[in-house]
Amino acid sequence: MNILNAIFRFYVEGFRRMTLGRTLWVLVLLKLFVIFVILRLFFFRPAMQGMTIEEKQQHVAQRLGIPLDK
């Protein structure tokens, strides 16, 4: 348990003493927000919204090239 505490304190102190690194982390987090939230909302709508389970199965199987027998 002592080693985990030392590792935790190492990282906490490292992040506290950052100057340029803090700005870079803010940029990284902002970029991830834009990629995963903004782009998802406007460009990547759910493709199978409104389909039943059977229609979803057929759609995925068709995309993968797997024939479904009924």
mmJSON file of the N, C-alpha and C atoms, coordinates in Angstrom:
{"data_MODEL":{"atom_site":{
"group_PDB":["ATOM","ATOM","ATOM","ATOM","ATOM","ATOM","ATOM","ATOM","ATOM","ATOM","ATOM","ATOM","ATOM","ATOM","ATOM","ATOM","ATOM","ATOM","ATOM","ATOM","ATOM","ATOM","ATOM","ATOM","ATOM","ATOM","ATOM","ATOM","ATOM","ATOM","ATOM","ATOM","ATOM","ATOM","ATOM","ATOM","ATOM","ATOM","ATOM","ATOM","ATOM","ATOM","ATOM","ATOM","ATOM","ATOM","ATOM","ATOM","ATOM","ATOM","ATOM","ATOM","ATOM","ATOM","ATOM","ATOM","ATOM","ATOM","ATOM","ATOM","ATOM","ATOM","ATOM","ATOM","ATOM","ATOM","ATOM","ATOM","ATOM","ATOM","ATOM","ATOM","ATOM","ATOM","ATOM","ATOM","ATOM","ATOM","ATOM","ATOM","ATOM","ATOM","ATOM","ATOM","ATOM","ATOM","ATOM","ATOM","ATOM","ATOM","ATOM","ATOM","ATOM","ATOM","ATOM","ATOM","ATOM","ATOM","ATOM","ATOM","ATOM","ATOM","ATOM","ATOM","ATOM","ATOM","ATOM","ATOM","ATOM","ATOM","ATOM","ATOM","ATOM","ATOM","ATOM","ATOM","ATOM","ATOM","ATOM","ATOM","ATOM","ATOM","ATOM","ATOM","ATOM","ATOM","ATOM","ATOM","ATOM","ATOM","ATOM","ATOM","ATOM","ATOM","ATOM","ATOM","ATOM","ATOM","ATOM","ATOM","ATOM","ATOM","ATOM","ATOM","ATOM","ATOM","ATOM","ATOM","ATOM","ATOM","ATOM","ATOM","ATOM","ATOM","ATOM","ATOM","ATOM","ATOM","ATOM","ATOM","ATOM","ATOM","ATOM","ATOM","ATOM","ATOM","ATOM","ATOM","ATOM","ATOM","ATOM","ATOM","ATOM","ATOM","ATOM","ATOM","ATOM","ATOM","ATOM","ATOM","ATOM","ATOM","ATOM","ATOM","ATOM","ATOM","ATOM","ATOM","ATOM","ATOM","ATOM","ATOM","ATOM","ATOM","ATOM","ATOM","ATOM","ATOM","ATOM","ATOM","ATOM","ATOM","ATOM","ATOM","ATOM","ATOM","ATOM","ATOM","ATOM","ATOM"],
"id":[1,2,3,4,5,6,7,8,9,10,11,12,13,14,15,16,17,18,19,20,21,22,23,24,25,26,27,28,29,30,31,32,33,34,35,36,37,38,39,40,41,42,43,44,45,46,47,48,49,50,51,52,53,54,55,56,57,58,59,60,61,62,63,64,65,66,67,68,69,70,71,72,73,74,75,76,77,78,79,80,81,82,83,84,85,86,87,88,89,90,91,92,93,94,95,96,97,98,99,100,101,102,103,104,105,106,107,108,109,110,111,112,113,114,115,116,117,118,119,120,121,122,123,124,125,126,127,128,129,130,131,132,133,134,135,136,137,138,139,140,141,142,143,144,145,146,147,148,149,150,151,152,153,154,155,156,157,158,159,160,161,162,163,164,165,166,167,168,169,170,171,172,173,174,175,176,177,178,179,180,181,182,183,184,185,186,187,188,189,190,191,192,193,194,195,196,197,198,199,200,201,202,203,204,205,206,207,208,209,210],
"type_symbol":["N","C","C","N","C","C","N","C","C","N","C","C","N","C","C","N","C","C","N","C","C","N","C","C","N","C","C","N","C","C","N","C","C","N","C","C","N","C","C","N","C","C","N","C","C","N","C","C","N","C","C","N","C","C","N","C","C","N","C","C","N","C","C","N","C","C","N","C","C","N","C","C","N","C","C","N","C","C","N","C","C","N","C","C","N","C","C","N","C","C","N","C","C","N","C","C","N","C","C","N","C","C","N","C","C","N","C","C","N","C","C","N","C","C","N","C","C","N","C","C","N","C","C","N","C","C","N","C","C","N","C","C","N","C","C","N","C","C","N","C","C","N","C","C","N","C","C","N","C","C","N","C","C","N","C","C","N","C","C","N","C","C","N","C","C","N","C","C","N","C","C","N","C","C","N","C","C","N","C","C","N","C","C","N","C","C","N","C","C","N","C","C","N","C","C","N","C","C","N","C","C","N","C","C","N","C","C","N","C","C"],
"label_atom_id":["N","CA","C","N","CA","C","N","CA","C","N","CA","C","N","CA","C","N","CA","C","N","CA","C","N","CA","C","N","CA","C","N","CA","C","N","CA","C","N","CA","C","N","CA","C","N","CA","C","N","CA","C","N","CA","C","N","CA","C","N","CA","C","N","CA","C","N","CA","C","N","CA","C","N","CA","C","N","CA","C","N","CA","C","N","CA","C","N","CA","C","N","CA","C","N","CA","C","N","CA","C","N","CA","C","N","CA","C","N","CA","C","N","CA","C","N","CA","C","N","CA","C","N","CA","C","N","CA","C","N","CA","C","N","CA","C","N","CA","C","N","CA","C","N","CA","C","N","CA","C","N","CA","C","N","CA","C","N","CA","C","N","CA","C","N","CA","C","N","CA","C","N","CA","C","N","CA","C","N","CA","C","N","CA","C","N","CA","C","N","CA","C","N","CA","C","N","CA","C","N","CA","C","N","CA","C","N","CA","C","N","CA","C","N","CA","C","N","CA","C","N","CA","C","N","CA","C","N","CA","C","N","CA","C","N","CA","C","N","CA","C","N","CA","C"],
"label_alt_id":[null,null,null,null,null,null,null,null,null,null,null,null,null,null,null,null,null,null,null,null,null,null,null,null,null,null,null,null,null,null,null,null,null,null,null,null,null,null,null,null,null,null,null,null,null,null,null,null,null,null,null,null,null,null,null,null,null,null,null,null,null,null,null,null,null,null,null,null,null,null,null,null,null,null,null,null,null,null,null,null,null,null,null,null,null,null,null,null,null,null,null,null,null,null,null,null,null,null,null,null,null,null,null,null,null,null,null,null,null,null,null,null,null,null,null,null,null,null,null,null,null,null,null,null,null,null,null,null,null,null,null,null,null,null,null,null,null,null,null,null,null,null,null,null,null,null,null,null,null,null,null,null,null,null,null,null,null,null,null,null,null,null,null,null,null,null,null,null,null,null,null,null,null,null,null,null,null,null,null,null,null,null,null,null,null,null,null,null,null,null,null,null,null,null,null,null,null,null,null,null,null,null,null,null,null,null,null,null,null,null],
"label_comp_id":["MET","MET","MET","ASN","ASN","ASN","ILE","ILE","ILE","LEU","LEU","LEU","ASN","ASN","ASN","ALA","ALA","ALA","ILE","ILE","ILE","PHE","PHE","PHE","ARG","ARG","ARG","PHE","PHE","PHE","TYR","TYR","TYR","VAL","VAL","VAL","GLU","GLU","GLU","GLY","GLY","GLY","PHE","PHE","PHE","ARG","ARG","ARG","ARG","ARG","ARG","MET","MET","MET","THR","THR","THR","LEU","LEU","LEU","GLY","GLY","GLY","ARG","ARG","ARG","THR","THR","THR","LEU","LEU","LEU","TRP","TRP","TRP","VAL","VAL","VAL","LEU","LEU","LEU","VAL","VAL","VAL","LEU","LEU","LEU","LEU","LEU","LEU","LYS","LYS","LYS","LEU","LEU","LEU","PHE","PHE","PHE","VAL","VAL","VAL","ILE","ILE","ILE","PHE","PHE","PHE","VAL","VAL","VAL","ILE","ILE","ILE","LEU","LEU","LEU","ARG","ARG","ARG","LEU","LEU","LEU","PHE","PHE","PHE","PHE","PHE","PHE","PHE","PHE","PHE","ARG","ARG","ARG","PRO","PRO","PRO","ALA","ALA","ALA","MET","MET","MET","GLN","GLN","GLN","GLY","GLY","GLY","MET","MET","MET","THR","THR","THR","ILE","ILE","ILE","GLU","GLU","GLU","GLU","GLU","GLU","LYS","LYS","LYS","GLN","GLN","GLN","GLN","GLN","GLN","HIS","HIS","HIS","VAL","VAL","VAL","ALA","ALA","ALA","GLN","GLN","GLN","ARG","ARG","ARG","LEU","LEU","LEU","GLY","GLY","GLY","ILE","ILE","ILE","PRO","PRO","PRO","LEU","LEU","LEU","ASP","ASP","ASP","LYS","LYS","LYS"],
"label_asym_id":["A","A","A","A","A","A","A","A","A","A","A","A","A","A","A","A","A","A","A","A","A","A","A","A","A","A","A","A","A","A","A","A","A","A","A","A","A","A","A","A","A","A","A","A","A","A","A","A","A","A","A","A","A","A","A","A","A","A","A","A","A","A","A","A","A","A","A","A","A","A","A","A","A","A","A","A","A","A","A","A","A","A","A","A","A","A","A","A","A","A","A","A","A","A","A","A","A","A","A","A","A","A","A","A","A","A","A","A","A","A","A","A","A","A","A","A","A","A","A","A","A","A","A","A","A","A","A","A","A","A","A","A","A","A","A","A","A","A","A","A","A","A","A","A","A","A","A","A","A","A","A","A","A","A","A","A","A","A","A","A","A","A","A","A","A","A","A","A","A","A","A","A","A","A","A","A","A","A","A","A","A","A","A","A","A","A","A","A","A","A","A","A","A","A","A","A","A","A","A","A","A","A","A","A","A","A","A","A","A","A"],
"label_entity_id":["1","1","1","1","1","1","1","1","1","1","1","1","1","1","1","1","1","1","1","1","1","1","1","1","1","1","1","1","1","1","1","1","1","1","1","1","1","1","1","1","1","1","1","1","1","1","1","1","1","1","1","1","1","1","1","1","1","1","1","1","1","1","1","1","1","1","1","1","1","1","1","1","1","1","1","1","1","1","1","1","1","1","1","1","1","1","1","1","1","1","1","1","1","1","1","1","1","1","1","1","1","1","1","1","1","1","1","1","1","1","1","1","1","1","1","1","1","1","1","1","1","1","1","1","1","1","1","1","1","1","1","1","1","1","1","1","1","1","1","1","1","1","1","1","1","1","1","1","1","1","1","1","1","1","1","1","1","1","1","1","1","1","1","1","1","1","1","1","1","1","1","1","1","1","1","1","1","1","1","1","1","1","1","1","1","1","1","1","1","1","1","1","1","1","1","1","1","1","1","1","1","1","1","1","1","1","1","1","1","1"],
"label_seq_id":[1,1,1,2,2,2,3,3,3,4,4,4,5,5,5,6,6,6,7,7,7,8,8,8,9,9,9,10,10,10,11,11,11,12,12,12,13,13,13,14,14,14,15,15,15,16,16,16,17,17,17,18,18,18,19,19,19,20,20,20,21,21,21,22,22,22,23,23,23,24,24,24,25,25,25,26,26,26,27,27,27,28,28,28,29,29,29,30,30,30,31,31,31,32,32,32,33,33,33,34,34,34,35,35,35,36,36,36,37,37,37,38,38,38,39,39,39,40,40,40,41,41,41,42,42,42,43,43,43,44,44,44,45,45,45,46,46,46,47,47,47,48,48,48,49,49,49,50,50,50,51,51,51,52,52,52,53,53,53,54,54,54,55,55,55,56,56,56,57,57,57,58,58,58,59,59,59,60,60,60,61,61,61,62,62,62,63,63,63,64,64,64,65,65,65,66,66,66,67,67,67,68,68,68,69,69,69,70,70,70],
"pdbx_PDB_ins_code":[null,null,null,null,null,null,null,null,null,null,null,null,null,null,null,null,null,null,null,null,null,null,null,null,null,null,null,null,null,null,null,null,null,null,null,null,null,null,null,null,null,null,null,null,null,null,null,null,null,null,null,null,null,null,null,null,null,null,null,null,null,null,null,null,null,null,null,null,null,null,null,null,null,null,null,null,null,null,null,null,null,null,null,null,null,null,null,null,null,null,null,null,null,null,null,null,null,null,null,null,null,null,null,null,null,null,null,null,null,null,null,null,null,null,null,null,null,null,null,null,null,null,null,null,null,null,null,null,null,null,null,null,null,null,null,null,null,null,null,null,null,null,null,null,null,null,null,null,null,null,null,null,null,null,null,null,null,null,null,null,null,null,null,null,null,null,null,null,null,null,null,null,null,null,null,null,null,null,null,null,null,null,null,null,null,null,null,null,null,null,null,null,null,null,null,null,null,null,null,null,null,null,null,null,null,null,null,null,null,null],
"Cartn_x":[0.823,0.0,0.871,2.033,2.945,3.429,3.669,4.163,3.073,1.815,0.722,0.582,0.74,0.669,1.806,2.996,4.139,3.923,3.384,3.113,2.06,1.018,-0.045,0.511,1.298,1.884,2.835,3.563,4.466,3.698,2.573,1.79,1.092,0.58,-0.087,0.892,2.068,3.068,3.525,3.639,4.034,3.012,1.723,0.684,0.58,0.876,0.833,1.916,3.074,4.212,4.245,3.295,3.272,2.956,3.557,3.196,2.704,3.577,3.198,2.369,2.698,1.987,0.514,0.164,-1.242,-2.025,-1.429,-2.076,-2.233,-1.233,-1.322,-2.395,-2.526,-3.582,-4.961,-5.118,-6.398,-6.707,-5.719,-5.922,-6.29,-5.634,-5.933,-7.37,-7.769,-9.128,-10.177,-9.889,-10.8,-10.948,-9.852,-9.892,-10.701,-10.498,-11.281,-12.766,-13.088,-14.493,-15.088,-14.359,-14.861,-15.039,-14.076,-14.153,-15.324,-15.452,-16.433,-17.815,-17.954,-19.277,-19.82,-19.109,-19.62,-19.772,-18.74,-18.836,-19.899,-20.043,-21.061,-22.462,-22.674,-24.003,-24.388,-23.45,-23.793,-23.522,-22.569,-22.204,-22.477,-22.409,-22.517,-23.806,-24.893,-26.199,-26.272,-27.036,-27.189,-27.783,-27.078,-27.474,-28.667,-28.844,-29.903,-31.035,-31.185,-32.242,-33.598,-34.527,-35.863,-36.038,-35.001,-35.094,-35.454,-36.125,-36.395,-35.128,-35.147,-33.981,-33.671,-34.704,-34.494,-33.893,-34.381,-33.83,-32.371,-32.056,-30.676,-29.783,-30.266,-29.49,-29.232,-30.251,-30.095,-29.132,-29.246,-28.369,-26.9,-26.618,-25.243,-24.726,-25.545,-25.134,-24.853,-25.68,-25.475,-24.156,-23.847,-22.592,-21.378,-21.521,-20.413,-20.34,-21.381,-21.383,-21.779,-22.545,-22.99,-24.424,-24.707,-26.094,-26.918,-28.098,-29.01,-30.123,-30.344,-31.439,-32.582,-33.78,-34.954,-35.684],
"Cartn_y":[-1.187,0.0,1.258,1.17,2.299,2.701,1.707,2.005,2.672,2.266,2.907,4.368,4.619,5.984,6.826,6.267,6.99,7.296,6.351,6.559,7.648,7.593,8.599,9.991,10.115,11.423,11.925,11.014,11.377,12.07,11.48,12.06,13.342,13.399,14.606,15.775,15.556,16.627,17.026,16.061,16.367,17.24,16.95,17.76,19.136,19.25,20.547,21.489,20.954,21.787,22.089,21.585,21.816,23.274,23.784,25.105,24.967,24.627,24.435,23.155,22.146,20.87,20.989,21.855,22.046,22.602,23.544,24.111,23.043,22.218,21.151,20.137,19.812,18.895,19.485,20.779,21.436,21.329,21.539,21.405,19.977,18.999,17.595,17.266,17.681,17.403,18.13,19.351,20.088,19.396,18.924,18.213,16.917,16.18,14.954,15.261,16.352,16.766,17.045,17.782,18.099,16.828,15.946,14.723,13.846,13.606,12.626,13.192,14.479,15.032,15.821,16.821,17.699,16.958,16.245,15.513,14.428,13.786,12.733,13.316,14.493,15.106,15.525,16.06,16.641,15.755,14.837,14.084,12.587,12.011,10.565,10.187,10.323,9.939,8.411,7.896,6.441,5.873,4.959,4.426,3.481,2.849,1.857,2.319,3.614,4.153,3.873,3.372,3.095,1.713,0.897,-0.468,-1.436,-2.506,-3.567,-4.403,-5.294,-6.149,-7.01,-7.545,-8.388,-7.589,-6.356,-5.513,-5.156,-4.914,-4.625,-5.825,-7.03,-8.239,-8.417,-8.204,-8.342,-7.289,-6.075,-4.994,-5.29,-5.721,-6.029,-7.233,-8.257,-9.453,-9.11,-8.244,-7.831,-7.082,-6.2,-5.438,-6.338,-7.41,-8.34,-9.41,-9.498,-10.489,-11.883,-11.934,-13.223,-13.454,-14.55,-14.814,-15.282,-14.711,-15.117,-15.939,-17.125,-17.986,-17.871,-17.771,-17.686,-18.996],
"Cartn_z":[0.0,0.0,0.0,0.591,0.648,-0.74,-1.594,-2.941,-3.786,-3.606,-4.335,-3.914,-2.634,-2.126,-2.708,-2.79,-3.352,-4.834,-5.563,-6.984,-7.164,-6.364,-6.434,-6.143,-5.105,-4.748,-5.835,-6.46,-7.55,-8.673,-9.081,-10.162,-9.732,-8.532,-8.05,-8.019,-7.478,-7.43,-8.831,-9.721,-11.094,-11.798,-11.617,-12.242,-11.587,-10.313,-9.633,-10.139,-10.452,-10.847,-12.337,-13.081,-14.525,-14.835,-15.889,-16.391,-17.83,-18.738,-20.136,-20.294,-19.534,-19.629,-19.313,-18.388,-18.024,-19.21,-19.921,-21.105,-22.183,-22.353,-23.348,-22.99,-21.694,-21.264,-21.525,-21.311,-21.6,-23.09,-23.935,-25.377,-25.768,-25.176,-25.47,-25.061,-23.868,-23.399,-24.235,-24.641,-25.504,-26.854,-27.398,-28.68,-28.567,-27.488,-27.288,-27.148,-26.465,-26.336,-27.708,-28.531,-29.872,-30.688,-30.631,-31.426,-31.0,-29.704,-29.251,-28.998,-28.785,-28.489,-29.672,-30.095,-31.143,-32.468,-32.897,-34.161,-34.105,-32.966,-32.811,-32.965,-32.406,-32.471,-33.882,-34.637,-35.924,-37.128,-37.039,-38.224,-38.135,-36.959,-36.837,-36.127,-36.819,-36.271,-36.196,-35.252,-35.165,-36.456,-37.082,-38.386,-38.29,-37.165,-37.044,-36.128,-35.987,-35.136,-35.782,-35.009,-35.503,-36.099,-36.117,-36.648,-35.53,-35.914,-34.947,-34.776,-33.817,-33.57,-34.788,-35.425,-36.598,-37.749,-37.948,-39.006,-38.722,-37.451,-37.076,-37.353,-37.024,-37.272,-38.761,-39.566,-41.01,-41.568,-41.082,-41.543,-41.236,-40.01,-39.616,-40.393,-40.534,-41.274,-42.738,-43.315,-44.692,-44.844,-43.901,-43.94,-43.791,-42.997,-42.777,-43.85,-44.675,-45.738,-45.276,-44.204,-43.656,-44.091,-44.798,-45.193,-44.001,-43.842,-42.779,-43.384,-42.866,-43.33,-42.356,-42.895,-42.022,-41.983],
"occupancy":[1.0,1.0,1.0,1.0,1.0,1.0,1.0,1.0,1.0,1.0,1.0,1.0,1.0,1.0,1.0,1.0,1.0,1.0,1.0,1.0,1.0,1.0,1.0,1.0,1.0,1.0,1.0,1.0,1.0,1.0,1.0,1.0,1.0,1.0,1.0,1.0,1.0,1.0,1.0,1.0,1.0,1.0,1.0,1.0,1.0,1.0,1.0,1.0,1.0,1.0,1.0,1.0,1.0,1.0,1.0,1.0,1.0,1.0,1.0,1.0,1.0,1.0,1.0,1.0,1.0,1.0,1.0,1.0,1.0,1.0,1.0,1.0,1.0,1.0,1.0,1.0,1.0,1.0,1.0,1.0,1.0,1.0,1.0,1.0,1.0,1.0,1.0,1.0,1.0,1.0,1.0,1.0,1.0,1.0,1.0,1.0,1.0,1.0,1.0,1.0,1.0,1.0,1.0,1.0,1.0,1.0,1.0,1.0,1.0,1.0,1.0,1.0,1.0,1.0,1.0,1.0,1.0,1.0,1.0,1.0,1.0,1.0,1.0,1.0,1.0,1.0,1.0,1.0,1.0,1.0,1.0,1.0,1.0,1.0,1.0,1.0,1.0,1.0,1.0,1.0,1.0,1.0,1.0,1.0,1.0,1.0,1.0,1.0,1.0,1.0,1.0,1.0,1.0,1.0,1.0,1.0,1.0,1.0,1.0,1.0,1.0,1.0,1.0,1.0,1.0,1.0,1.0,1.0,1.0,1.0,1.0,1.0,1.0,1.0,1.0,1.0,1.0,1.0,1.0,1.0,1.0,1.0,1.0,1.0,1.0,1.0,1.0,1.0,1.0,1.0,1.0,1.0,1.0,1.0,1.0,1.0,1.0,1.0,1.0,1.0,1.0,1.0,1.0,1.0,1.0,1.0,1.0,1.0,1.0,1.0],
"B_iso_or_equiv":[0.0,0.0,0.0,0.0,0.0,0.0,0.0,0.0,0.0,0.0,0.0,0.0,0.0,0.0,0.0,0.0,0.0,0.0,0.0,0.0,0.0,0.0,0.0,0.0,0.0,0.0,0.0,0.0,0.0,0.0,0.0,0.0,0.0,0.0,0.0,0.0,0.0,0.0,0.0,0.0,0.0,0.0,0.0,0.0,0.0,0.0,0.0,0.0,0.0,0.0,0.0,0.0,0.0,0.0,0.0,0.0,0.0,0.0,0.0,0.0,0.0,0.0,0.0,0.0,0.0,0.0,0.0,0.0,0.0,0.0,0.0,0.0,0.0,0.0,0.0,0.0,0.0,0.0,0.0,0.0,0.0,0.0,0.0,0.0,0.0,0.0,0.0,0.0,0.0,0.0,0.0,0.0,0.0,0.0,0.0,0.0,0.0,0.0,0.0,0.0,0.0,0.0,0.0,0.0,0.0,0.0,0.0,0.0,0.0,0.0,0.0,0.0,0.0,0.0,0.0,0.0,0.0,0.0,0.0,0.0,0.0,0.0,0.0,0.0,0.0,0.0,0.0,0.0,0.0,0.0,0.0,0.0,0.0,0.0,0.0,0.0,0.0,0.0,0.0,0.0,0.0,0.0,0.0,0.0,0.0,0.0,0.0,0.0,0.0,0.0,0.0,0.0,0.0,0.0,0.0,0.0,0.0,0.0,0.0,0.0,0.0,0.0,0.0,0.0,0.0,0.0,0.0,0.0,0.0,0.0,0.0,0.0,0.0,0.0,0.0,0.0,0.0,0.0,0.0,0.0,0.0,0.0,0.0,0.0,0.0,0.0,0.0,0.0,0.0,0.0,0.0,0.0,0.0,0.0,0.0,0.0,0.0,0.0,0.0,0.0,0.0,0.0,0.0,0.0,0.0,0.0,0.0,0.0,0.0,0.0],
"pdbx_formal_charge":[null,null,null,null,null,null,null,null,null,null,null,null,null,null,null,null,null,null,null,null,null,null,null,null,null,null,null,null,null,null,null,null,null,null,null,null,null,null,null,null,null,null,null,null,null,null,null,null,null,null,null,null,null,null,null,null,null,null,null,null,null,null,null,null,null,null,null,null,null,null,null,null,null,null,null,null,null,null,null,null,null,null,null,null,null,null,null,null,null,null,null,null,null,null,null,null,null,null,null,null,null,null,null,null,null,null,null,null,null,null,null,null,null,null,null,null,null,null,null,null,null,null,null,null,null,null,null,null,null,null,null,null,null,null,null,null,null,null,null,null,null,null,null,null,null,null,null,null,null,null,null,null,null,null,null,null,null,null,null,null,null,null,null,null,null,null,null,null,null,null,null,null,null,null,null,null,null,null,null,null,null,null,null,null,null,null,null,null,null,null,null,null,null,null,null,null,null,null,null,null,null,null,null,null,null,null,null,null,null,null],
"auth_seq_id":[1,1,1,2,2,2,3,3,3,4,4,4,5,5,5,6,6,6,7,7,7,8,8,8,9,9,9,10,10,10,11,11,11,12,12,12,13,13,13,14,14,14,15,15,15,16,16,16,17,17,17,18,18,18,19,19,19,20,20,20,21,21,21,22,22,22,23,23,23,24,24,24,25,25,25,26,26,26,27,27,27,28,28,28,29,29,29,30,30,30,31,31,31,32,32,32,33,33,33,34,34,34,35,35,35,36,36,36,37,37,37,38,38,38,39,39,39,40,40,40,41,41,41,42,42,42,43,43,43,44,44,44,45,45,45,46,46,46,47,47,47,48,48,48,49,49,49,50,50,50,51,51,51,52,52,52,53,53,53,54,54,54,55,55,55,56,56,56,57,57,57,58,58,58,59,59,59,60,60,60,61,61,61,62,62,62,63,63,63,64,64,64,65,65,65,66,66,66,67,67,67,68,68,68,69,69,69,70,70,70],
"auth_comp_id":["MET","MET","MET","ASN","ASN","ASN","ILE","ILE","ILE","LEU","LEU","LEU","ASN","ASN","ASN","ALA","ALA","ALA","ILE","ILE","ILE","PHE","PHE","PHE","ARG","ARG","ARG","PHE","PHE","PHE","TYR","TYR","TYR","VAL","VAL","VAL","GLU","GLU","GLU","GLY","GLY","GLY","PHE","PHE","PHE","ARG","ARG","ARG","ARG","ARG","ARG","MET","MET","MET","THR","THR","THR","LEU","LEU","LEU","GLY","GLY","GLY","ARG","ARG","ARG","THR","THR","THR","LEU","LEU","LEU","TRP","TRP","TRP","VAL","VAL","VAL","LEU","LEU","LEU","VAL","VAL","VAL","LEU","LEU","LEU","LEU","LEU","LEU","LYS","LYS","LYS","LEU","LEU","LEU","PHE","PHE","PHE","VAL","VAL","VAL","ILE","ILE","ILE","PHE","PHE","PHE","VAL","VAL","VAL","ILE","ILE","ILE","LEU","LEU","LEU","ARG","ARG","ARG","LEU","LEU","LEU","PHE","PHE","PHE","PHE","PHE","PHE","PHE","PHE","PHE","ARG","ARG","ARG","PRO","PRO","PRO","ALA","ALA","ALA","MET","MET","MET","GLN","GLN","GLN","GLY","GLY","GLY","MET","MET","MET","THR","THR","THR","ILE","ILE","ILE","GLU","GLU","GLU","GLU","GLU","GLU","LYS","LYS","LYS","GLN","GLN","GLN","GLN","GLN","GLN","HIS","HIS","HIS","VAL","VAL","VAL","ALA","ALA","ALA","GLN","GLN","GLN","ARG","ARG","ARG","LEU","LEU","LEU","GLY","GLY","GLY","ILE","ILE","ILE","PRO","PRO","PRO","LEU","LEU","LEU","ASP","ASP","ASP","LYS","LYS","LYS"],
"auth_asym_id":["A","A","A","A","A","A","A","A","A","A","A","A","A","A","A","A","A","A","A","A","A","A","A","A","A","A","A","A","A","A","A","A","A","A","A","A","A","A","A","A","A","A","A","A","A","A","A","A","A","A","A","A","A","A","A","A","A","A","A","A","A","A","A","A","A","A","A","A","A","A","A","A","A","A","A","A","A","A","A","A","A","A","A","A","A","A","A","A","A","A","A","A","A","A","A","A","A","A","A","A","A","A","A","A","A","A","A","A","A","A","A","A","A","A","A","A","A","A","A","A","A","A","A","A","A","A","A","A","A","A","A","A","A","A","A","A","A","A","A","A","A","A","A","A","A","A","A","A","A","A","A","A","A","A","A","A","A","A","A","A","A","A","A","A","A","A","A","A","A","A","A","A","A","A","A","A","A","A","A","A","A","A","A","A","A","A","A","A","A","A","A","A","A","A","A","A","A","A","A","A","A","A","A","A","A","A","A","A","A","A"],
"auth_atom_id":["N","CA","C","N","CA","C","N","CA","C","N","CA","C","N","CA","C","N","CA","C","N","CA","C","N","CA","C","N","CA","C","N","CA","C","N","CA","C","N","CA","C","N","CA","C","N","CA","C","N","CA","C","N","CA","C","N","CA","C","N","CA","C","N","CA","C","N","CA","C","N","CA","C","N","CA","C","N","CA","C","N","CA","C","N","CA","C","N","CA","C","N","CA","C","N","CA","C","N","CA","C","N","CA","C","N","CA","C","N","CA","C","N","CA","C","N","CA","C","N","CA","C","N","CA","C","N","CA","C","N","CA","C","N","CA","C","N","CA","C","N","CA","C","N","CA","C","N","CA","C","N","CA","C","N","CA","C","N","CA","C","N","CA","C","N","CA","C","N","CA","C","N","CA","C","N","CA","C","N","CA","C","N","CA","C","N","CA","C","N","CA","C","N","CA","C","N","CA","C","N","CA","C","N","CA","C","N","CA","C","N","CA","C","N","CA","C","N","CA","C","N","CA","C","N","CA","C","N","CA","C","N","CA","C","N","CA","C","N","CA","C","N","CA","C"],
"pdbx_PDB_model_num":[1,1,1,1,1,1,1,1,1,1,1,1,1,1,1,1,1,1,1,1,1,1,1,1,1,1,1,1,1,1,1,1,1,1,1,1,1,1,1,1,1,1,1,1,1,1,1,1,1,1,1,1,1,1,1,1,1,1,1,1,1,1,1,1,1,1,1,1,1,1,1,1,1,1,1,1,1,1,1,1,1,1,1,1,1,1,1,1,1,1,1,1,1,1,1,1,1,1,1,1,1,1,1,1,1,1,1,1,1,1,1,1,1,1,1,1,1,1,1,1,1,1,1,1,1,1,1,1,1,1,1,1,1,1,1,1,1,1,1,1,1,1,1,1,1,1,1,1,1,1,1,1,1,1,1,1,1,1,1,1,1,1,1,1,1,1,1,1,1,1,1,1,1,1,1,1,1,1,1,1,1,1,1,1,1,1,1,1,1,1,1,1,1,1,1,1,1,1,1,1,1,1,1,1,1,1,1,1,1,1]
}}}
